[in-house]
Amino acid sequence: MRAARIPSPIVGAMANWQASRIKDPVVRLRFLRRTVGDRRVWDPRTETGRVWLRKRGVSLAVAFAALVLVPAGTVKSAGRLWWRGPILSAQASMQRPDTFPQVWQVDQQGEYETYSNGLRIERKYEVSNEPRQFAAYRRSAEEPTAKEDRTAPVGIVFHTTESAQTDFTEGETRRIRMIGAALLDFIQKERAYHYVVDRFGRVWRVVKESDAANHAGYSIWADDTWTYVNLNRSFVGVSVETMTQPGSSRAEATPAQIHALRVLTEMLRSKYRILSTNCVTHAQVSVNPSNMQAGYHYDWAANFPYPQVGLPDNYALATPSLWLFGFTYDPSLVNVTGEPFWKGLVLGAEQLRQNATAHGMDVSAYRRILESRYRQILSTLKSKTELSKEKQG
């Protein structure tokens, strides 16, 4: 087998610079694998790299000068694993300066609110729940205990209700209304979502935004600065009254529902300054802690109308649970969900591989350290939950 081609430090630095200019994350990762390979071999900050440089007559001064061009934090010792993730983060590369809609409340009555962008929120089913409190973990910190306590939501998780459906026709209007009312009663009882968009495009607030809702469990997401675990508390849960068709991963939203999602998302992003890349689907954040696999739920694993809702195609973001905490996924999930969700899983696995290489470790050993971090956070969260229950009791 022919040995892999190892780039010089200058070539490696230039490759990183060129990669940062490639918009498509899959094309960018292929470019990096083709041109950079294993950075441990040529990096002068490692013993392997120094031996390689001496054999080729490359001075350390030149090597370190070239590394000035490499993004900071790309290589760290195996004993000091940092949260700042991969060599080239898909989240960071897609994150352009965000703009936030300007939306304000126009009117508030007993059972509804209206907003400047045309949004109307029905309040008939509105209830309180446990107050929203959560920890956001700093991506640049070495220890998972480095965190910041928050009370305002930082993202949106889009769900499907997966409830019973009937044909969306004029003749079925009465039955659609009955099913919708029964669904809202159930969601209110379970405190399941903050918002529900019914089949007619009406927006119903169920759990108050100031409180947590039971919509995402110990799920995981991350932006370029913070990591979030337990999105029940840190994200707003928005569910569309629809269901996934048997044998398919694709749910459908009516034009009225898509419009409602757009104006609701605008209002929430304006009110809480929510990053566009923190507006994602349940499939993208869902995990199963018992077997450390991503994709425990896969509602909106495909077909979520990101562009029509006024958001970037966040399916193209690498799945954070894989590269931040070492989760794996069942390969059969790719066949079930299709390309959009598959893309994020593949990117997440590739970023994990790059991180392990940057820390001078094999993927298995690196994954074990990341899994331990997740378990530590999960244990802390569960202890807090039990303590809260005791206080309430």
For each residue, the residues with C-beta under 8 A, 3 or more apart:
1:
2:
3:
4: 37 38
5: 37
6: 37 38 41 42 52
7: 11 12 15 35 36 37 42
8: 11 12 42 56 58 66
9: 12 13 42 43 44 53 58 62 63 66 67
10: 13 14 62 66
11: 7 8 14 15 35
12: 7 8 9 15 16 36 39 42 43 66 70
13: 9 10 16 17 66 67 68 69 70
14: 10 11 17 18 69
15: 7 11 12 18 19 31 32 35 36
16: 12 13 19 20 32 36 69 70 71 74 87 88
17: 13 14 20 21 69
18: 14 15 21 22 31 35
19: 15 16 22 28 31 32 88
20: 16 17 71 88 93
21: 17 18
22: 18 19 27 28 31
23: 28 93
24: 27 28 316
25: 28 29 90 93 94 316 317 318 347
26: 29 30 343 346 347
27: 22 24 30 31
28: 19 22 23 24 25 31 32 88 93
29: 25 26 32 33 88 347 350
30: 26 27 33 34
31: 15 18 19 22 27 28 34 35
32: 15 16 19 28 29 35 36 87 88 354
33: 29 30 36 37 350
34: 30 31
35: 7 11 15 18 31 32
36: 7 12 15 16 32 33 39
37: 4 5 6 7 33 41
38: 4 6 41 357
39: 12 36 42 43 74 75 87 357 358
40: 43 46 48 49 75 357 358 360
41: 6 37 38 48 49 52
42: 6 7 8 9 12 39 49 52 53 63
43: 9 12 39 40 46 49 67 75
44: 9 49 50 53 60 63 64 67
45: 49 67 75
46: 40 43 49 50 75 360
47: 50 51
48: 40 41 51 52
49: 40 41 42 43 44 45 46 52 53 63
50: 44 46 47 53 54 60
51: 47 48 54 55
52: 6 41 42 48 49 55 56
53: 9 42 44 49 50 56 58 59 60 63
54: 50 51 57 58
55: 51 52
56: 8 52 53
57: 54
58: 8 9 53 54 62 63
59: 53 62 63
60: 44 50 53 63 64
61: 64 65
62: 9 10 58 59 65 66
63: 9 42 44 49 53 58 59 60 66 67
64: 44 60 61 67 68
65: 61 62 68
66: 8 9 10 12 13 62 63 69 70
67: 9 13 43 44 45 63 64 70
68: 13 64 65
69: 13 14 16 17 66
70: 12 13 16 66 67 74 75
71: 16 20 74 87 88
72:
73: 76 82 84 140
74: 16 39 70 71 87 358
75: 39 40 43 45 46 70 358 359
76: 73 80 81 82 358 359
77: 80 359 360
78: 81 359 360 361
79:
80: 76 77 142
81: 76 78 142 359 366 369 370
82: 73 76 140 141 142
83: 137 138 139 140 141 142 144 227 324
84: 73 139 140
85: 89 139 222 323 324 351 355
86: 89 90 318 323 351 352 354 355 358
87: 16 32 39 71 74 351 354 355 357 358
88: 16 19 20 28 29 32 71 92 93 354
89: 85 86 92 93 224 318 351
90: 25 86 93 94 316 317 318 347 351
91: 94 95 222 223 224 277 317 318 320
92: 88 89 95 224
93: 20 23 25 28 88 89 90
94: 25 90 91 277 312 316 317
95: 91 92 98 223 224 275 277
96:
97:
98: 95 275 276 277
99:
100: 269 270 273 274
101: 117 266 267 269 270 310
102: 116 270
103: 115 116 117 119 263 266 267 270 271
104: 115 116 270
105: 108 113 114 115 116
106: 114 115 116
107: 113 114
108: 105 112 113 114
109: 112 113
110: 123
111: 122 123 124
112: 108 109 120 121 122 123
113: 105 107 108 109 120 121 123
114: 105 106 107 108 119 120 121
115: 103 104 105 106 118 119 120 121 263 267
116: 102 103 104 105 106
117: 101 103 263 266 267
118: 115 263
119: 103 114 115 203 260 263 264 266 267
120: 112 113 114 115 202 203
121: 112 113 114 115 195 203 204 205 264
122: 111 112 125 202 203 204 205
123: 110 111 112 113 126 205
124: 111 204
125: 122 184 185 187 188 204 205 206
126: 123 205 206 207 208
127: 188 191 206 207 208
128: 207 208 211
129: 191 207 208 211 212 213
130: 211 212 388
131: 151 210 211 212
132: 151 152 153 209 210 211 212 233 234
133: 149 150 151 212 233
134: 149 150 151 228 230 233 234
135: 147 148 149 150
136: 147 148 149 150 154 226 227 228 234
137: 83 141 144 146 147 226 227 228 229 377
138: 83 141 146 147 148 225 226 227
139: 83 84 85 222 224 225 226 227
140: 73 82 83 84 225
141: 82 83 137 138 144 146 147
142: 80 81 82 83 146
143: 146
144: 83 137 141 147 373 376 377
145:
146: 137 138 141 142 143
147: 135 136 137 138 141 144
148: 135 136 138 226
149: 133 134 135 136
150: 133 134 135 136 154 234
151: 131 132 133 134 210
152: 132 272
153: 132 156 209 234 235 236 268 272 274
154: 136 150 223 226 228 234 235 272 274 275 278
155: 221 228 231 234 235 236 274 275 278 279 280
156: 153 235 236 237 238 265 268 269 274 278 279 280
157: 215 216 219 231 235 236 237 238 280 281 282 285
158: 238 239 240 261 279 280 281 282 300 304
159: 193 215 237 238 239 240 281 282 299 300
160: 239 240 242 243 244 251 282 299 300
161: 183 187 196 239 240 241 242 243
162: 243 244 299
163: 179 183 241 243
164: 179 243
165: 179 242 243
166: 172 175 176 179
167: 171 172
168: 172 176 199 254
169: 172
170: 173
171: 167
172: 166 167 168 169 175 176
173: 170 176 177
174: 177 178
175: 166 172 178 179
176: 166 168 172 173 179 180 199 200
177: 173 174 180 181
178: 174 175 181 182
179: 163 164 165 166 175 176 182 183
180: 176 177 183 184 198 199 200 241
181: 177 178 184 185
182: 178 179 185 186
183: 161 163 179 180 186 187 196 198 241
184: 125 180 181 187 188 196 198 204 206
185: 125 181 182 188 189
186: 182 183 189 190 192
187: 125 161 183 184 190 191 192 193 196 206 239
188: 125 127 184 185 191 206
189: 185 186
190: 186 187 214
191: 127 129 187 188 206 207 213 214
192: 186 187 206 207 213 214 215 237 239
193: 159 187 196 206 207 213 215 237 238 239
194: 205 206 207 208 209 213 215 236 237 238
195: 121 203 204 205 206 236 237 238 239 264
196: 161 183 184 187 193 203 204 206 238 239 240 241
197: 201 202 203 204 238 239 240 241 253 257 260 261 264
198: 180 183 184 201 202 204 241 257
199: 168 176 180 241 242 254 256 257
200: 176 180 254 256
201: 197 198 254 255 256 257 259 260
202: 120 122 197 198 260
203: 119 120 121 122 195 196 197 260 263 264
204: 121 122 124 125 184 195 196 197 198
205: 121 122 123 125 126 194 195 208 209
206: 125 126 127 184 187 188 191 192 193 194 195 196 213
207: 126 127 128 129 191 192 193 194 211 212 213 237
208: 126 127 128 129 194 205 211
209: 132 153 194 205 236 268
210: 131 132 151
211: 128 129 130 131 132 207 208
212: 129 130 131 132 133 207 232 233
213: 129 191 192 193 194 206 207 232 236 237
214: 190 191 192 217 232
215: 157 159 192 193 194 231 232 237 239 282
216: 157 219 230 231 232 235 237 282 285 286
217: 214 230 231 232 286
218: 229 230 287 289 378 381
219: 157 216 229 230 231 232 282 285 286 287
220: 227 228 229 231 285 287 320 321 324 325 327 374
221: 155 227 228 231 235 278 280 284 285 320
222: 85 91 139 226 227 228 320 324
223: 91 95 154 226 275 277 278
224: 89 91 92 95 139
225: 138 139 140
226: 136 137 138 139 148 154 222 223
227: 83 136 137 138 139 220 221 222 320 324
228: 134 136 137 154 155 220 221 222 231 234 235
229: 137 218 219 220 374 377 378 381
230: 134 216 217 218 219 233 234 381
231: 155 157 215 216 217 219 220 221 228 234 235 237 285
232: 212 213 214 215 216 217 219 235 237
233: 132 133 134 212 230
234: 132 134 136 150 153 154 155 228 230 231
235: 153 154 155 156 157 216 221 228 231 232 278 285
236: 153 155 156 157 194 195 209 213 268
237: 156 157 159 192 193 194 195 207 213 215 216 231 232
238: 156 157 158 159 193 194 195 196 197 261 264 265
239: 158 159 160 161 187 192 193 195 196 197 215
240: 158 159 160 161 196 197 251 253 257 261
241: 161 163 180 183 196 197 198 199 257
242: 160 161 165 199 251 252 253 257
243: 160 161 162 163 164 165 251
244: 160 162 248 249 250 251 299
245: 248 250 251 252
246:
247:
248: 244 245
249: 244 298 301 302 303 336 337 338 341
250: 244 245 302 303 338
251: 160 240 242 243 244 245 299 300 303
252: 242 245 303
253: 197 240 242 257 258 261 305
254: 168 199 200 201 257 258
255: 201 258 259
256: 199 200 201 259 260
257: 197 198 199 201 240 241 242 253 254 260 261
258: 253 254 255 261 262 305 308 309
259: 201 255 256 262 263
260: 119 197 201 202 203 256 257 263 264
261: 158 197 238 240 253 257 258 264 265 305 309
262: 258 259 265 266 308 309 310
263: 103 115 117 118 119 203 259 260 266 267
264: 119 121 195 197 203 238 260 261 267 268
265: 156 238 261 262 268 269 279 309 310 311
266: 101 103 117 119 262 263 269 270 310
267: 101 103 115 117 119 263 264 270 271
268: 153 156 209 236 264 265 271 272 274
269: 100 101 156 265 266 272 273 274 276 279
270: 100 101 102 103 104 266 267 273
271: 103 267 268
272: 152 153 154 268 269
273: 100 269 270
274: 100 153 154 155 156 268 269 278 279
275: 95 98 154 155 223 278 279
276: 98 269 279 311 312 314
277: 91 94 95 98 223 280 312 314 317
278: 154 155 156 221 223 235 274 275
279: 155 156 158 265 269 274 275 276 309 311 314
280: 155 156 157 158 221 277 284 285 314 317
281: 157 158 159 284 285 299 300 301 304 314
282: 157 158 159 160 215 216 219 285 286 297 298 299 300
283: 286 295 297 298 299 300 301 337 341
284: 221 280 281 301 314 315 317 319 341 344
285: 157 216 219 220 221 231 235 280 281 282 321
286: 216 217 219 282 283 294 295 296 297 298
287: 218 219 220 292 293 294 295 296 321 327
288: 291 292 293 294 296
289: 218 292 374 378
290:
291: 288
292: 287 288 289 325 326 327 328 371 374
293: 287 288 296 327 328 329 330
294: 286 287 288 319 321 322 327 328 329 345 348
295: 283 286 287 298 301 329 330 333 337 341 345
296: 286 287 288 293
297: 282 283 286
298: 249 282 283 286 295 301 333 336 337 341
299: 159 160 162 244 251 281 282 283
300: 158 159 160 251 281 282 283 303 304
301: 249 281 283 284 295 298 336 337 338 340 341
302: 249 250 315 337 338 339 340 341
303: 249 250 251 252 300 340
304: 158 281 300 309 315
305: 253 258 261 308 309
306: 309 311 312 313 314 315
307: 310 311 313
308: 258 262 305
309: 258 261 262 265 279 304 305 306
310: 101 262 265 266 307
311: 265 276 279 306 307 314
312: 94 276 277 306 316
313: 306 307 316
314: 276 277 279 280 281 284 306 311 317
315: 284 302 304 306 340 341 343 344
316: 24 25 90 94 312 313 343 344 347
317: 25 90 91 94 277 280 284 314 344 347
318: 25 86 89 90 91 322 323 344 347 348 350 351
319: 284 294 322 323 327 329 344 345 347 348
320: 91 220 221 222 227 323 324 325 348
321: 220 285 287 294 324 325 327 348
322: 294 318 319 325 326 327 328 329 345 348 349 351 352
323: 85 86 318 319 320 348 349 351 352 355
324: 83 85 220 222 227 320 321 370
325: 220 292 320 321 322 370 371 373 374
326: 292 322 352 366 367 368 369 370 371 374
327: 220 287 292 293 294 319 321 322 374
328: 292 293 294 322
329: 293 294 295 319 322 333 334 345
330: 293 295 333
331: 334 335
332: 335 336
333: 295 298 329 330 336 337 341 345
334: 329 331 337 341 342 345
335: 331 332
336: 249 298 301 332 333
337: 249 283 295 298 301 302 333 334 340 341 342
338: 249 250 301 302 341 342
339: 302 342 343
340: 301 302 303 315 337 343 344
341: 249 283 284 295 298 301 302 315 333 334 337 338 344 345
342: 334 337 338 339 345 346
343: 26 315 316 339 340 346 347
344: 284 315 316 317 318 319 340 341 347 348
345: 294 295 319 322 329 333 334 341 342 348 349
346: 26 342 343 349 350
347: 25 26 29 90 316 317 318 319 343 344 350 351
348: 294 318 319 320 321 322 323 344 345 351 352
349: 322 323 345 346 352 353
350: 29 33 318 346 347 353 354
351: 85 86 87 89 90 318 322 323 347 348 354 355
352: 86 322 323 326 348 349 355 356 363 366 367 370
353: 349 350 356 357 363
354: 32 86 87 88 350 351 357 358
355: 85 86 87 323 351 352 358 359 366
356: 352 353 359 361 362 363 365 366 367
357: 38 39 40 87 353 354 360 361
358: 39 40 74 75 76 86 87 354 355
359: 75 76 77 78 81 355 356 366
360: 40 46 77 78 357
361: 78 356 357 365 366
362: 356 365 366
363: 352 353 356 366 367
364: 367 368
365: 356 361 362 368 369
366: 81 326 352 355 356 359 361 362 363 369 370
367: 326 352 356 363 364 370 371
368: 326 364 365 371 372
369: 81 326 365 366 372 373
370: 81 324 325 326 352 366 367 373 374
371: 292 325 326 367 368 374 375
372: 368 369 375 376
373: 144 325 369 370 376 377
374: 220 229 289 292 325 326 327 370 371 377 378
375: 371 372 378 379
376: 144 372 373 379 380
377: 137 144 229 373 374 380 381
378: 218 229 289 374 375 381 382
379: 375 376 382 383
380: 376 377 383 384
381: 218 229 230 377 378 384 385
382: 378 379 385 386
383: 379 380 386 387
384: 380 381 387 388
385: 381 382 388 389
386: 382 383 389 390
387: 383 384 390 391
388: 130 384 385 391 392
389: 385 386 392 393
390: 386 387 393
391: 387 388
392: 388 389
393: 389 390
